[in-house]
């Protein structure tokens, strides 16, 4: 079973569970109120997080959504808190509200290219046979940025976009130098081929660089990145983007130059990310 981890007096998080695509859920604890980050991929996921927070004497007062994808919003009804999302996230949630979630409807959307097999299977595993999904509208919506004072600690919630989902939003906690990135640095999965685009990733990384952060969360990574670990991941994305532009998305040329730069063979993660940039350049 997933167990809530405490990073500081202010920051708690529940690690992801890849089998059913549960993302990280987090809590930023202020003196007067607590902000939860993301709602989870089911009522059970949300319930587990709340139960474990209660063990630490913590209850949420507000909830921020990083983007509209199912694994981040399906637990919103169970959370039963005022929620914050940017207006593009609201538009995505409105689309989800109109869907049926039985096997036939899911399979049909996969055939139509609306849903992807990975998410369809994860939904079936996480929710079981009884899929009575209720997705309420967010309580508060914004366009670019909203700031919260939780008492002794603050949060900046900012829309940054990216390839994974155009509505992606990050949450920065300046007093803790922590940055919650949601899924914004992952590839676009809702496409014929999963991909990154050089323009989007470069713009996004430049904005992330402007935050004075020492700890970074990506929603489907097991735990937080240190500044050094994130710098390595950032460098990989930047290098792949630069090589994609230089070699016009030609895979072999990109791989040859990158291996020369690293002075070794590429590992599987490097090959995968490079392939995403190849796909994005061709698109």
C-alpha positions in Angstrom: 0.0 0.0 0.0 1.2 3.5 -0.7 2.2 5.4 2.3 2.3 9.2 2.8 5.9 10.6 3.0 6.9 13.7 5.0 9.6 15.9 3.5 9.3 18.8 5.9 6.9 20.3 8.4 5.1 21.8 5.4 5.3 19.1 2.7 3.7 15.6 2.6 3.2 13.4 -0.5 1.7 10.1 -1.5 4.0 8.3 -4.0 2.6 7.2 -7.4 1.4 3.7 -8.2 2.3 2.8 -11.8 0.1 -0.3 -12.2 -3.1 1.8 -12.2 -1.5 5.1 -13.1 -2.0 6.8 -9.8 0.0 10.0 -9.8 1.7 11.7 -6.8 -0.7 13.5 -4.5 0.7 16.2 -2.2 -0.2 18.5 0.7 1.3 21.9 1.5 0.5 22.6 5.1 0.1 26.2 6.3 -0.6 27.6 9.7 -4.2 28.4 8.8 -5.0 26.1 5.8 -3.7 23.2 3.7 -3.5 23.0 0.0 -3.8 19.5 -1.6 -2.2 19.0 -5.1 -4.3 16.9 -7.5 -7.4 14.9 -6.7 -6.2 11.3 -7.6 -7.5 8.9 -10.2 -10.4 7.4 -8.2 -12.4 7.9 -5.1 -10.3 5.1 -3.5 -7.1 7.0 -4.3 -8.5 10.2 -2.8 -9.8 8.3 0.3 -6.4 6.7 0.9 -4.6 10.1 0.8 -7.1 11.7 3.1 -6.9 8.8 5.6 -3.2 8.9 5.7 -3.1 12.7 6.1 -5.5 12.3 9.0 -2.9 10.1 10.7 -0.6 13.1 10.7 -3.4 15.4 11.9 -3.8 17.0 8.5 -6.9 17.8 6.6 -7.2 19.7 3.3 -8.9 23.0 2.9 -8.3 23.7 -0.8 -7.2 21.6 -3.8 -5.2 22.6 -6.9 -5.4 20.6 -10.2 -2.3 20.4 -12.4 -4.3 19.4 -15.5 -7.5 17.7 -16.7 -6.4 14.1 -17.4 -8.5 11.4 -15.7 -5.8 10.3 -13.3 -5.6 13.7 -11.7 -9.4 14.5 -11.5 -11.4 11.4 -10.9 -11.0 11.7 -7.1 -12.3 15.3 -7.0 -15.8 14.4 -5.9 -14.4 12.3 -3.0 -12.1 15.1 -1.9 -15.1 17.4 -1.5 -13.0 20.5 -1.3 -13.0 23.9 -3.0 -10.8 23.4 -6.1 -8.6 25.6 -8.2 -7.8 25.1 -11.9 -7.0 27.1 -14.9 -9.7 27.7 -17.5 -8.2 25.2 -20.0 -8.4 22.6 -17.3 -12.1 23.4 -16.9 -12.6 22.9 -20.6 -10.9 19.5 -20.5 -13.0 18.4 -17.4 -16.2 19.4 -19.2 -15.2 17.0 -22.0 -14.7 14.2 -19.5 -18.0 14.9 -17.8 -19.8 14.0 -21.0 -18.3 10.5 -21.3 -19.5 7.1 -20.2 -16.8 4.9 -18.6 -18.1 1.4 -19.2 -16.0 -1.1 -21.2 -17.9 -0.6 -24.4 -17.6 3.2 -24.3 -13.9 3.1 -23.4 -13.1 0.6 -26.1 -15.0 2.7 -28.6 -13.0 5.8 -27.7 -9.8 3.8 -28.1 -10.8 2.7 -31.6 -11.7 6.3 -32.4 -8.3 7.6 -31.2 -9.9 9.7 -28.4 -8.5 7.5 -25.6 -5.3 5.6 -25.5 -5.0 1.9 -24.6 -2.7 2.5 -21.7 -5.2 4.8 -19.9 -8.2 2.6 -20.8 -6.6 -0.4 -19.2 -5.5 1.6 -16.1 -9.1 2.9 -15.7 -10.5 -0.6 -15.8 -7.9 -1.8 -13.2 -8.3 1.2 -10.9 -12.1 1.5 -10.9 -13.1 -2.1 -11.3 -16.5 -3.0 -12.8 -18.5 -0.2 -11.0 -17.5 3.0 -12.7 -19.8 5.7 -11.5 -17.5 8.6 -12.2 -18.6 12.1 -11.0 -16.4 15.0 -12.0 -17.5 18.3 -10.4 -16.4 21.7 -11.9 -13.5 23.4 -10.2 -14.6 26.1 -7.7 -12.1 28.8 -8.8 -10.7 29.2 -12.3 -7.9 31.5 -13.5 -6.0 32.3 -16.7 -2.3 32.7 -15.9 -1.5 32.7 -12.2 -3.0 32.7 -8.8 -1.2 33.1 -5.4 -2.3 31.6 -2.1 -1.3 32.5 1.4 -1.7 29.4 3.6 -0.3 31.0 6.7 3.5 30.9 7.1 3.8 29.4 3.6 2.6 30.4 0.2 1.9 28.8 -3.2 2.1 30.2 -6.7 -0.2 28.3 -9.1 0.8 29.0 -12.7 -0.4 27.8 -16.1 2.6 26.8 -18.2 1.3 24.5 -20.9 3.6 22.0 -22.7 3.3 19.0 -25.0 1.7 16.6 -22.5 -1.4 18.8 -22.0 -1.8 22.4 -23.1 -3.5 23.2 -19.7 -0.6 22.0 -17.6 -0.1 24.0 -14.4 2.7 24.0 -11.8 2.7 24.8 -8.1 5.7 26.6 -6.6 6.2 26.8 -2.8 8.9 29.5 -2.4 9.5 29.1 1.3 10.3 25.4 0.7 12.0 26.0 -2.7 9.8 23.2 -4.0 8.2 22.9 -7.5 5.4 20.6 -8.3 5.4 20.1 -12.1 2.5 17.7 -12.5 2.9 16.0 -15.9 4.0 19.1 -17.8 7.5 17.6 -18.7 6.1 14.4 -20.1 5.5 13.7 -23.8 2.2 14.1 -25.6 0.5 10.7 -25.2 -2.8 11.6 -26.9 -1.3 11.4 -30.4 -0.6 8.8 -33.1 3.0 8.8 -31.9 4.1 10.0 -28.5 6.2 13.1 -28.9 7.9 16.3 -27.7 8.2 19.5 -29.8 11.3 21.5 -29.5 9.4 24.8 -29.2 7.2 23.7 -26.4 9.9 22.0 -24.3 12.4 24.9 -24.7 9.8 27.5 -23.7 8.7 25.4 -20.7 12.2 24.6 -19.4 13.1 28.3 -19.7 10.2 29.2 -17.5 11.0 26.5 -15.0 14.5 27.8 -14.8 13.2 31.1 -13.4 11.9 29.5 -10.2 14.4 29.3 -7.3 13.7 25.6 -6.6 15.8 22.9 -5.0 13.3 20.0 -5.0 11.1 19.0 -8.0 8.1 16.7 -8.3 7.0 15.0 -11.5 3.7 13.3 -10.9 4.6 9.8 -12.1 8.2 9.6 -10.8 8.6 7.7 -7.5 9.8 10.6 -5.5 11.2 14.1 -5.7 14.2 15.1 -7.8 17.1 16.9 -6.1 18.3 20.0 -7.9 21.2 17.9 -9.3 18.9 15.1 -10.5 16.5 17.6 -12.1 19.4 19.4 -13.8 20.4 16.1 -15.4 16.9 15.4 -16.7 16.6 19.0 -17.9 19.9 18.7 -19.7 18.7 15.6 -21.5 15.6 17.3 -22.7 17.5 20.4 -23.8 20.2 18.4 -25.6 17.6 16.3 -27.5 15.7 19.4 -28.5 18.8 21.1 -29.8 19.9 18.0 -31.7 16.4 17.6 -33.2 16.6 21.2 -34.6 20.2 20.8 -35.8 19.6 17.5 -37.6 16.0 18.2 -38.6 14.7 15.2 -36.7 17.0 12.7 -38.4 17.3 9.9 -35.7 20.7 8.4 -36.7 22.5 11.7 -36.9 21.0 12.8 -33.5 22.0 9.5 -31.8 25.5 9.6 -33.3 26.2 13.2 -32.0 24.6 12.5 -28.6 26.7 9.4 -28.1 29.8 11.4 -29.1 28.9 14.1 -26.6 28.3 11.6 -23.8 31.3 9.4 -24.9 29.2 6.2 -24.4 26.3 4.4 -25.8 22.8 5.8 -25.2 20.8 4.3 -22.4 17.1 3.3 -22.8 15.7 6.5 -21.3 17.9 8.6 -23.6 16.8 6.6 -26.6 13.1 6.9 -25.7 13.2 10.7 -25.2 15.2 11.2 -28.4 12.5 9.1 -30.2 9.8 11.4 -28.9 11.7 14.4 -30.3 12.1 12.6 -33.7 8.3 12.0 -33.7 7.6 15.6 -32.8 9.8 17.0 -35.5 8.1 14.9 -38.1 4.7 16.0 -36.9 
